Amino acid sequence: MATPGDATPLPTELLNLADRSAAPAAVRVALARLSEAAPGALEAAVADAALAHSLVSVLAASRSLTRLLEARPMDSLAVLAANSNRLAPNAATAEDLVSWRNLEFLRIAARDLTGLDTLDEVGANLAALGRDVLQASWQLTEDDDTTIAIIGMGKLGGNELNYSSDIDVLFVGEGPRKELDRRARAIMDIARRCFRVDANLRPEGRDGPLVRTVESYEAYWDRWAEPWEFQALLKARPVAGDTALGEHWLGAAQRWLWARPFDAEALRSLRAMKARTEAEVARKGLGNRELKRGPGGIRDIEFTVQLLQLVHGHLDPDLRGATTLTMLDEMASAGYIDDNDAEKMASSYRELRTVEHRLQLVDEQQVHTLPTDDASLDRLARVMGRRDEPRGTAAEQLERDLIHIQTTVRGIHERVYFRPLLEAFAATSRDAASLSSEATEVRLAAFGFIDARRTAAALGELTRGLNRSSRLMQQMLPLLLDWLSLSPDPDLGLLLIRNLLTGPRQSRQIAETFRESPAAAQS
């Protein structure tokens, strides 16, 4: 069956798939162009149902990948036909690197759009692509004068990259400063042919040196680093370059991040910074269309997780990971966040990130807002699997679903991110770090405990061990002591608490009570 005006009839099987796709007209036009660019190229798709599904899905979702298919039809179709096999990096030259990157990007997108990979796997695949590009760029600039490691920040370091994320990096190096700077810029020049590369998260931003030694980073963290810079270190991981130097840098960064408790002033600083970001979004009038920084958006989830990491991570090493969903699961299992809240945030995060991916796949642009024109919004909704129904058009259903998600996320974020217990933990965290000192018994006596030695032994029982309950109790002890000191009989109060915490189930329940309502716990 031919379409009007076509020089060559298109296969009926592909036309039927096009008509059921998210963008029938666009797919038909693209198929015709492919047929003209490489006569006979579509025959393989007719014989391979999986290939046909991948091809039509990509054509419906992405104009940029459609252009790649039209420019390199045989190479692109070969990748789609074998999309389960990751392409080996080819980086003999910068041009080879760009060519390989484009085909691997196509493979990742096709597996995503056809449902073969989960959101977590897609983010990890894109991060692996970013790492490979940086490693190849490092290899293409290798010399005998410099040693450089590349640190991935943000979603690259977190192994959860977007289709159009900036690649945020830091450089750590050894060697002549001028040569280090020259090589780092050469690495970025090559990598920027594949991704946007940003090194402005480095100490002092654009005004600071592009490459520092490990010792220089440590001096900066000691004297000048702001709370948001320590928050950024949560996702910092070596991604390319000299392995030993990268691991040396990571060890130093982890020590500075976790050695000192996150105090109340730092907590307030992060909250104020987020409030300023939200005010900027509000001034732009984007409302619910802004999926990343708007109320109930991706940042609400990420910042909630990261703040809990900063407050609790210095005592709980399991909270020191870089990936948002992994950390959310850890926090739920440990009782730092309600299981139901964690489940809702995880499912919301996956849906919001998937919409973000679909927006960015269209033209490989860094887009986080829903389109305003009806045609683009309708196409997005259909790529997301919505179809017109009696209860509403595809676009109306998507908008309604997103508003529900944003409302849910915002409610949890406000309840957890501004939870009073976080203030209490942060305000007393420095005291918690010193509870095991020789002055413990003196301090307990000052709190009003009559038998300070027995009290110290009881506290040891409550906090002994490496399980989650013990770690959480270590953080809660300063609060407990403060509250017990106000009671008529602090010794008896501590005895009763110890009896309540005789098993892991009871410990978990008490921890949840403290987490949700400090006032109730105090009473």
Secondary structure by P-SEA (a helix, b strand, c coil): cccccccccccaaaaaaaaacccaaaaaaaaaaaaaaccccaaaaaacaaaaaaaaaaaaccaaaaaaaaacaaaaaaaaaacccccccccccaaaaaaaaaaaaaaaaaaaaaccccaaaaaaaaaaaaaaaaaaaaaaaccccbbbbbbbccccccccccccccccccccccccaaaaaaaaaaaaaaaaaccccccccccccccccccccaaaaaaaaaccccaaaaaaaccbbbccccaaaaaaaaaaaaaaaccccccaaaaaaaaaaaaaaaaaaaaacccccccccccccaaaaaaaaaaaaaaccccccccccccaaaaaaaaaaaccccaaaaaaaaaaaaaaaaaaaaaaaccccccccccccaaaaaaaaaaacccccccccaaaaaaaaaaaaaaaaaaaaaaccccaaaaaaaaaaaaaaaccccaaaaaaaaacccaaaaaaaaaaaacccccaaaaaaaaaaaaaaaaaaacccaaaaaaaaaaaaccaaaaaaaaaaaaaccccccc
